[in-house]
């Protein structure tokens, strides 16, 4: 019984390690640099699947308990949150999927008018409080795209160096995001032709 639990634990650790290597290799993470010259992401995927298979062949009960404990630890960390941000594999996966989709759109030769979406760049001037001075421009850009497309709202901060402006950059970003999100409810008057 003890030997089965140890074998399942070893297989579980190897499965998680192989899964992490697989995800990092597929995402082409810059901090993942395997030194084995014959490494390929497919080997990690095969290793993960083999470890899971061996776990369930040896003892399905211990394998289920191991996955239940791992899920409990994951949910605990997700709910309680952590004070340090060590990076997130799922966020990297979402970023990579968005990048692949954008590159796939770019690679197509012909665009159809039904698939066109506006892409706007809005430059906002900030006051001394780092609040955008032209909220109506943001509202206008929202009305132009009608909830579709992409709008990038930005502001230019002037200062001695980038390191000195970090706190101002964070504050200006939060102000722009707040204005942009509330800008959806701002309606501009539409003049009617007579």
N, C-alpha and C positions, 0 to 999 in steps of 0.2 A: 504494500500500500504506500509506504514512504518512498520507495524507489519510483513508483508510478508518478507520484506528485512531483518529485525532483525532475524526472524526465519531461513531464509536461511543462514545468516551470522553465527548464532550459529551452525547450522548443518554443515556448511563448516569447521568451526574451529574444531568441534568434528571429522569430517571425516579426516582432516589432522592429528589430534592427534592420531586417531586410526590407520591410515596408518603408521605413524612414529613408533608407538608401534609394529605394525605387522612386519615392516622391521627390527627393532632392535631385536625382538624376534627370527625371522627366522635366522638372521645373527649371533645370539648368541653373541652379542656385550658385551664385559666385563663391560662397564659402564651402561648397562641396567639391573637393578635389581628390578623388580616389587615386592612390599611388600605384595600385595594381594595374599594369598596362593592358591587361586583357579584360578589364571590367566593362560590362555593358548593363544597361538598366534592366534588360530582359532577365539576366541572371538573378537580380534581386527579386524580381517578380516571381520567378520559378522557386527561389529559396523561400519566399513568404508562403506561397501556396503549398509547398512540400511540408513546411513546418506545421502549418495549420492541419493538413491532412494527417500527419503523424500524430499530432496532439489528439485528434478525434479518434484515430485508430487505436491508440494506446488506452485512453480512458475518456470517453465522452463526458462523464460526470466532472472530472477534474478540469477538462477543457472548458466546459460550460462555466464552472466556478471561476476559472482564471479570467474568462471574458467578462463575467459579471463584476468581478472585482475591478478590472481595468475600466469598465464603464462607470462604476461607482466613483472611482478616483477621478476620472475625466469630468464627470458631472459636478463633483465637489469643487474641483479647481475652476471649472467654468462658472459655477454659481458664486462661489466665494470671491473669485477674481484673484489676481496676483498683482502685487505692487510693481514688480519688474516686468518689462516687456522684452521677452527673449526671442520674439519672433513667432509667427504662427504659420504652420504649414498650410492650413486651409486658406488663409489670406493670400499666401503665395500662389496657391493653386488657382484661386479666383483671378488674381492678377494675370497669371500666365494664360488662362483661358480667355480673358478679355483681350490680351495682346494678340493671341492667335486669331481670334475672331476679327479684330481690327485689321490684321495683316491679310486675312482671307478676303475681306471686303476690298482692300486696296488692290489686291492682285487681280480682281475681276476687270476685264477689259471694257465691258459695256455696262453703263448704268441705265436703269429704267426710271422714268419719272415717278412711278408709283413707289419706288424704294428710296427716293431722295429725302433726306432730312436735313434741316438747316444746322449749321455749325457756326456758332457766334463767339466772338472774342469781345468781351466788354471790359474796357479800361476805366476804372473808377478812381477819381481823385479822393484822397482821404483828408479829413481835417486834423486839427491838433489832437483830438480824442481818438483818432484812427477810425472814425466812422465815415462811411462813404457819403460823399456830398450829393451824389446824383442817384437817388433811389429810383426815380422815375425812369431812368435809362435801363435799370435792371428789370423793372416792371415791363417796360416796352419790349425788351429782349424776350421776356417770358411770353408776351402776347404774340410776338412774331413766330415763335416756334410752336406755340399751342400745346405744350407738354411733350412735344416730340423733339428729337434732335439733341444737340449737345451745346451747352453754354458754358464757357469758361469766363469767370469773373475774376479780375485781378486788380491789384493796386500796386503802385510803385512807391517804395519807401526809400528815402534818401538819408544816408547816415555815414559815419566814419568807416565802419567795417561791417561785414556780415555777422560776425560774432556778437557785436554790440547790439544788433537789431533783432536778436532772436526772440526776446519777449515781445517786442513790438510786432514782429511778424506773426506770432501766435495770436496776439490780440486782434490784429487786423484781419487775420484769416477767420477767426470766430465772428467778428463783426460782419464781414462779407457774407459768410454762410447764413447768419441770422437774417440779414437783409434779403438775401437771395431767396431763402425759404419763405419768408413772410411776403416777399414781392409777388408771390403767386396770387395773393388776394387783392393786391392793388389793381384797380381798374382805371385805365386812362380814358378820358372822355373821347368819344369818336365823333368827329364832325360829319354831318350829313350834307351831301351835295343837294342843292336846290335847283 
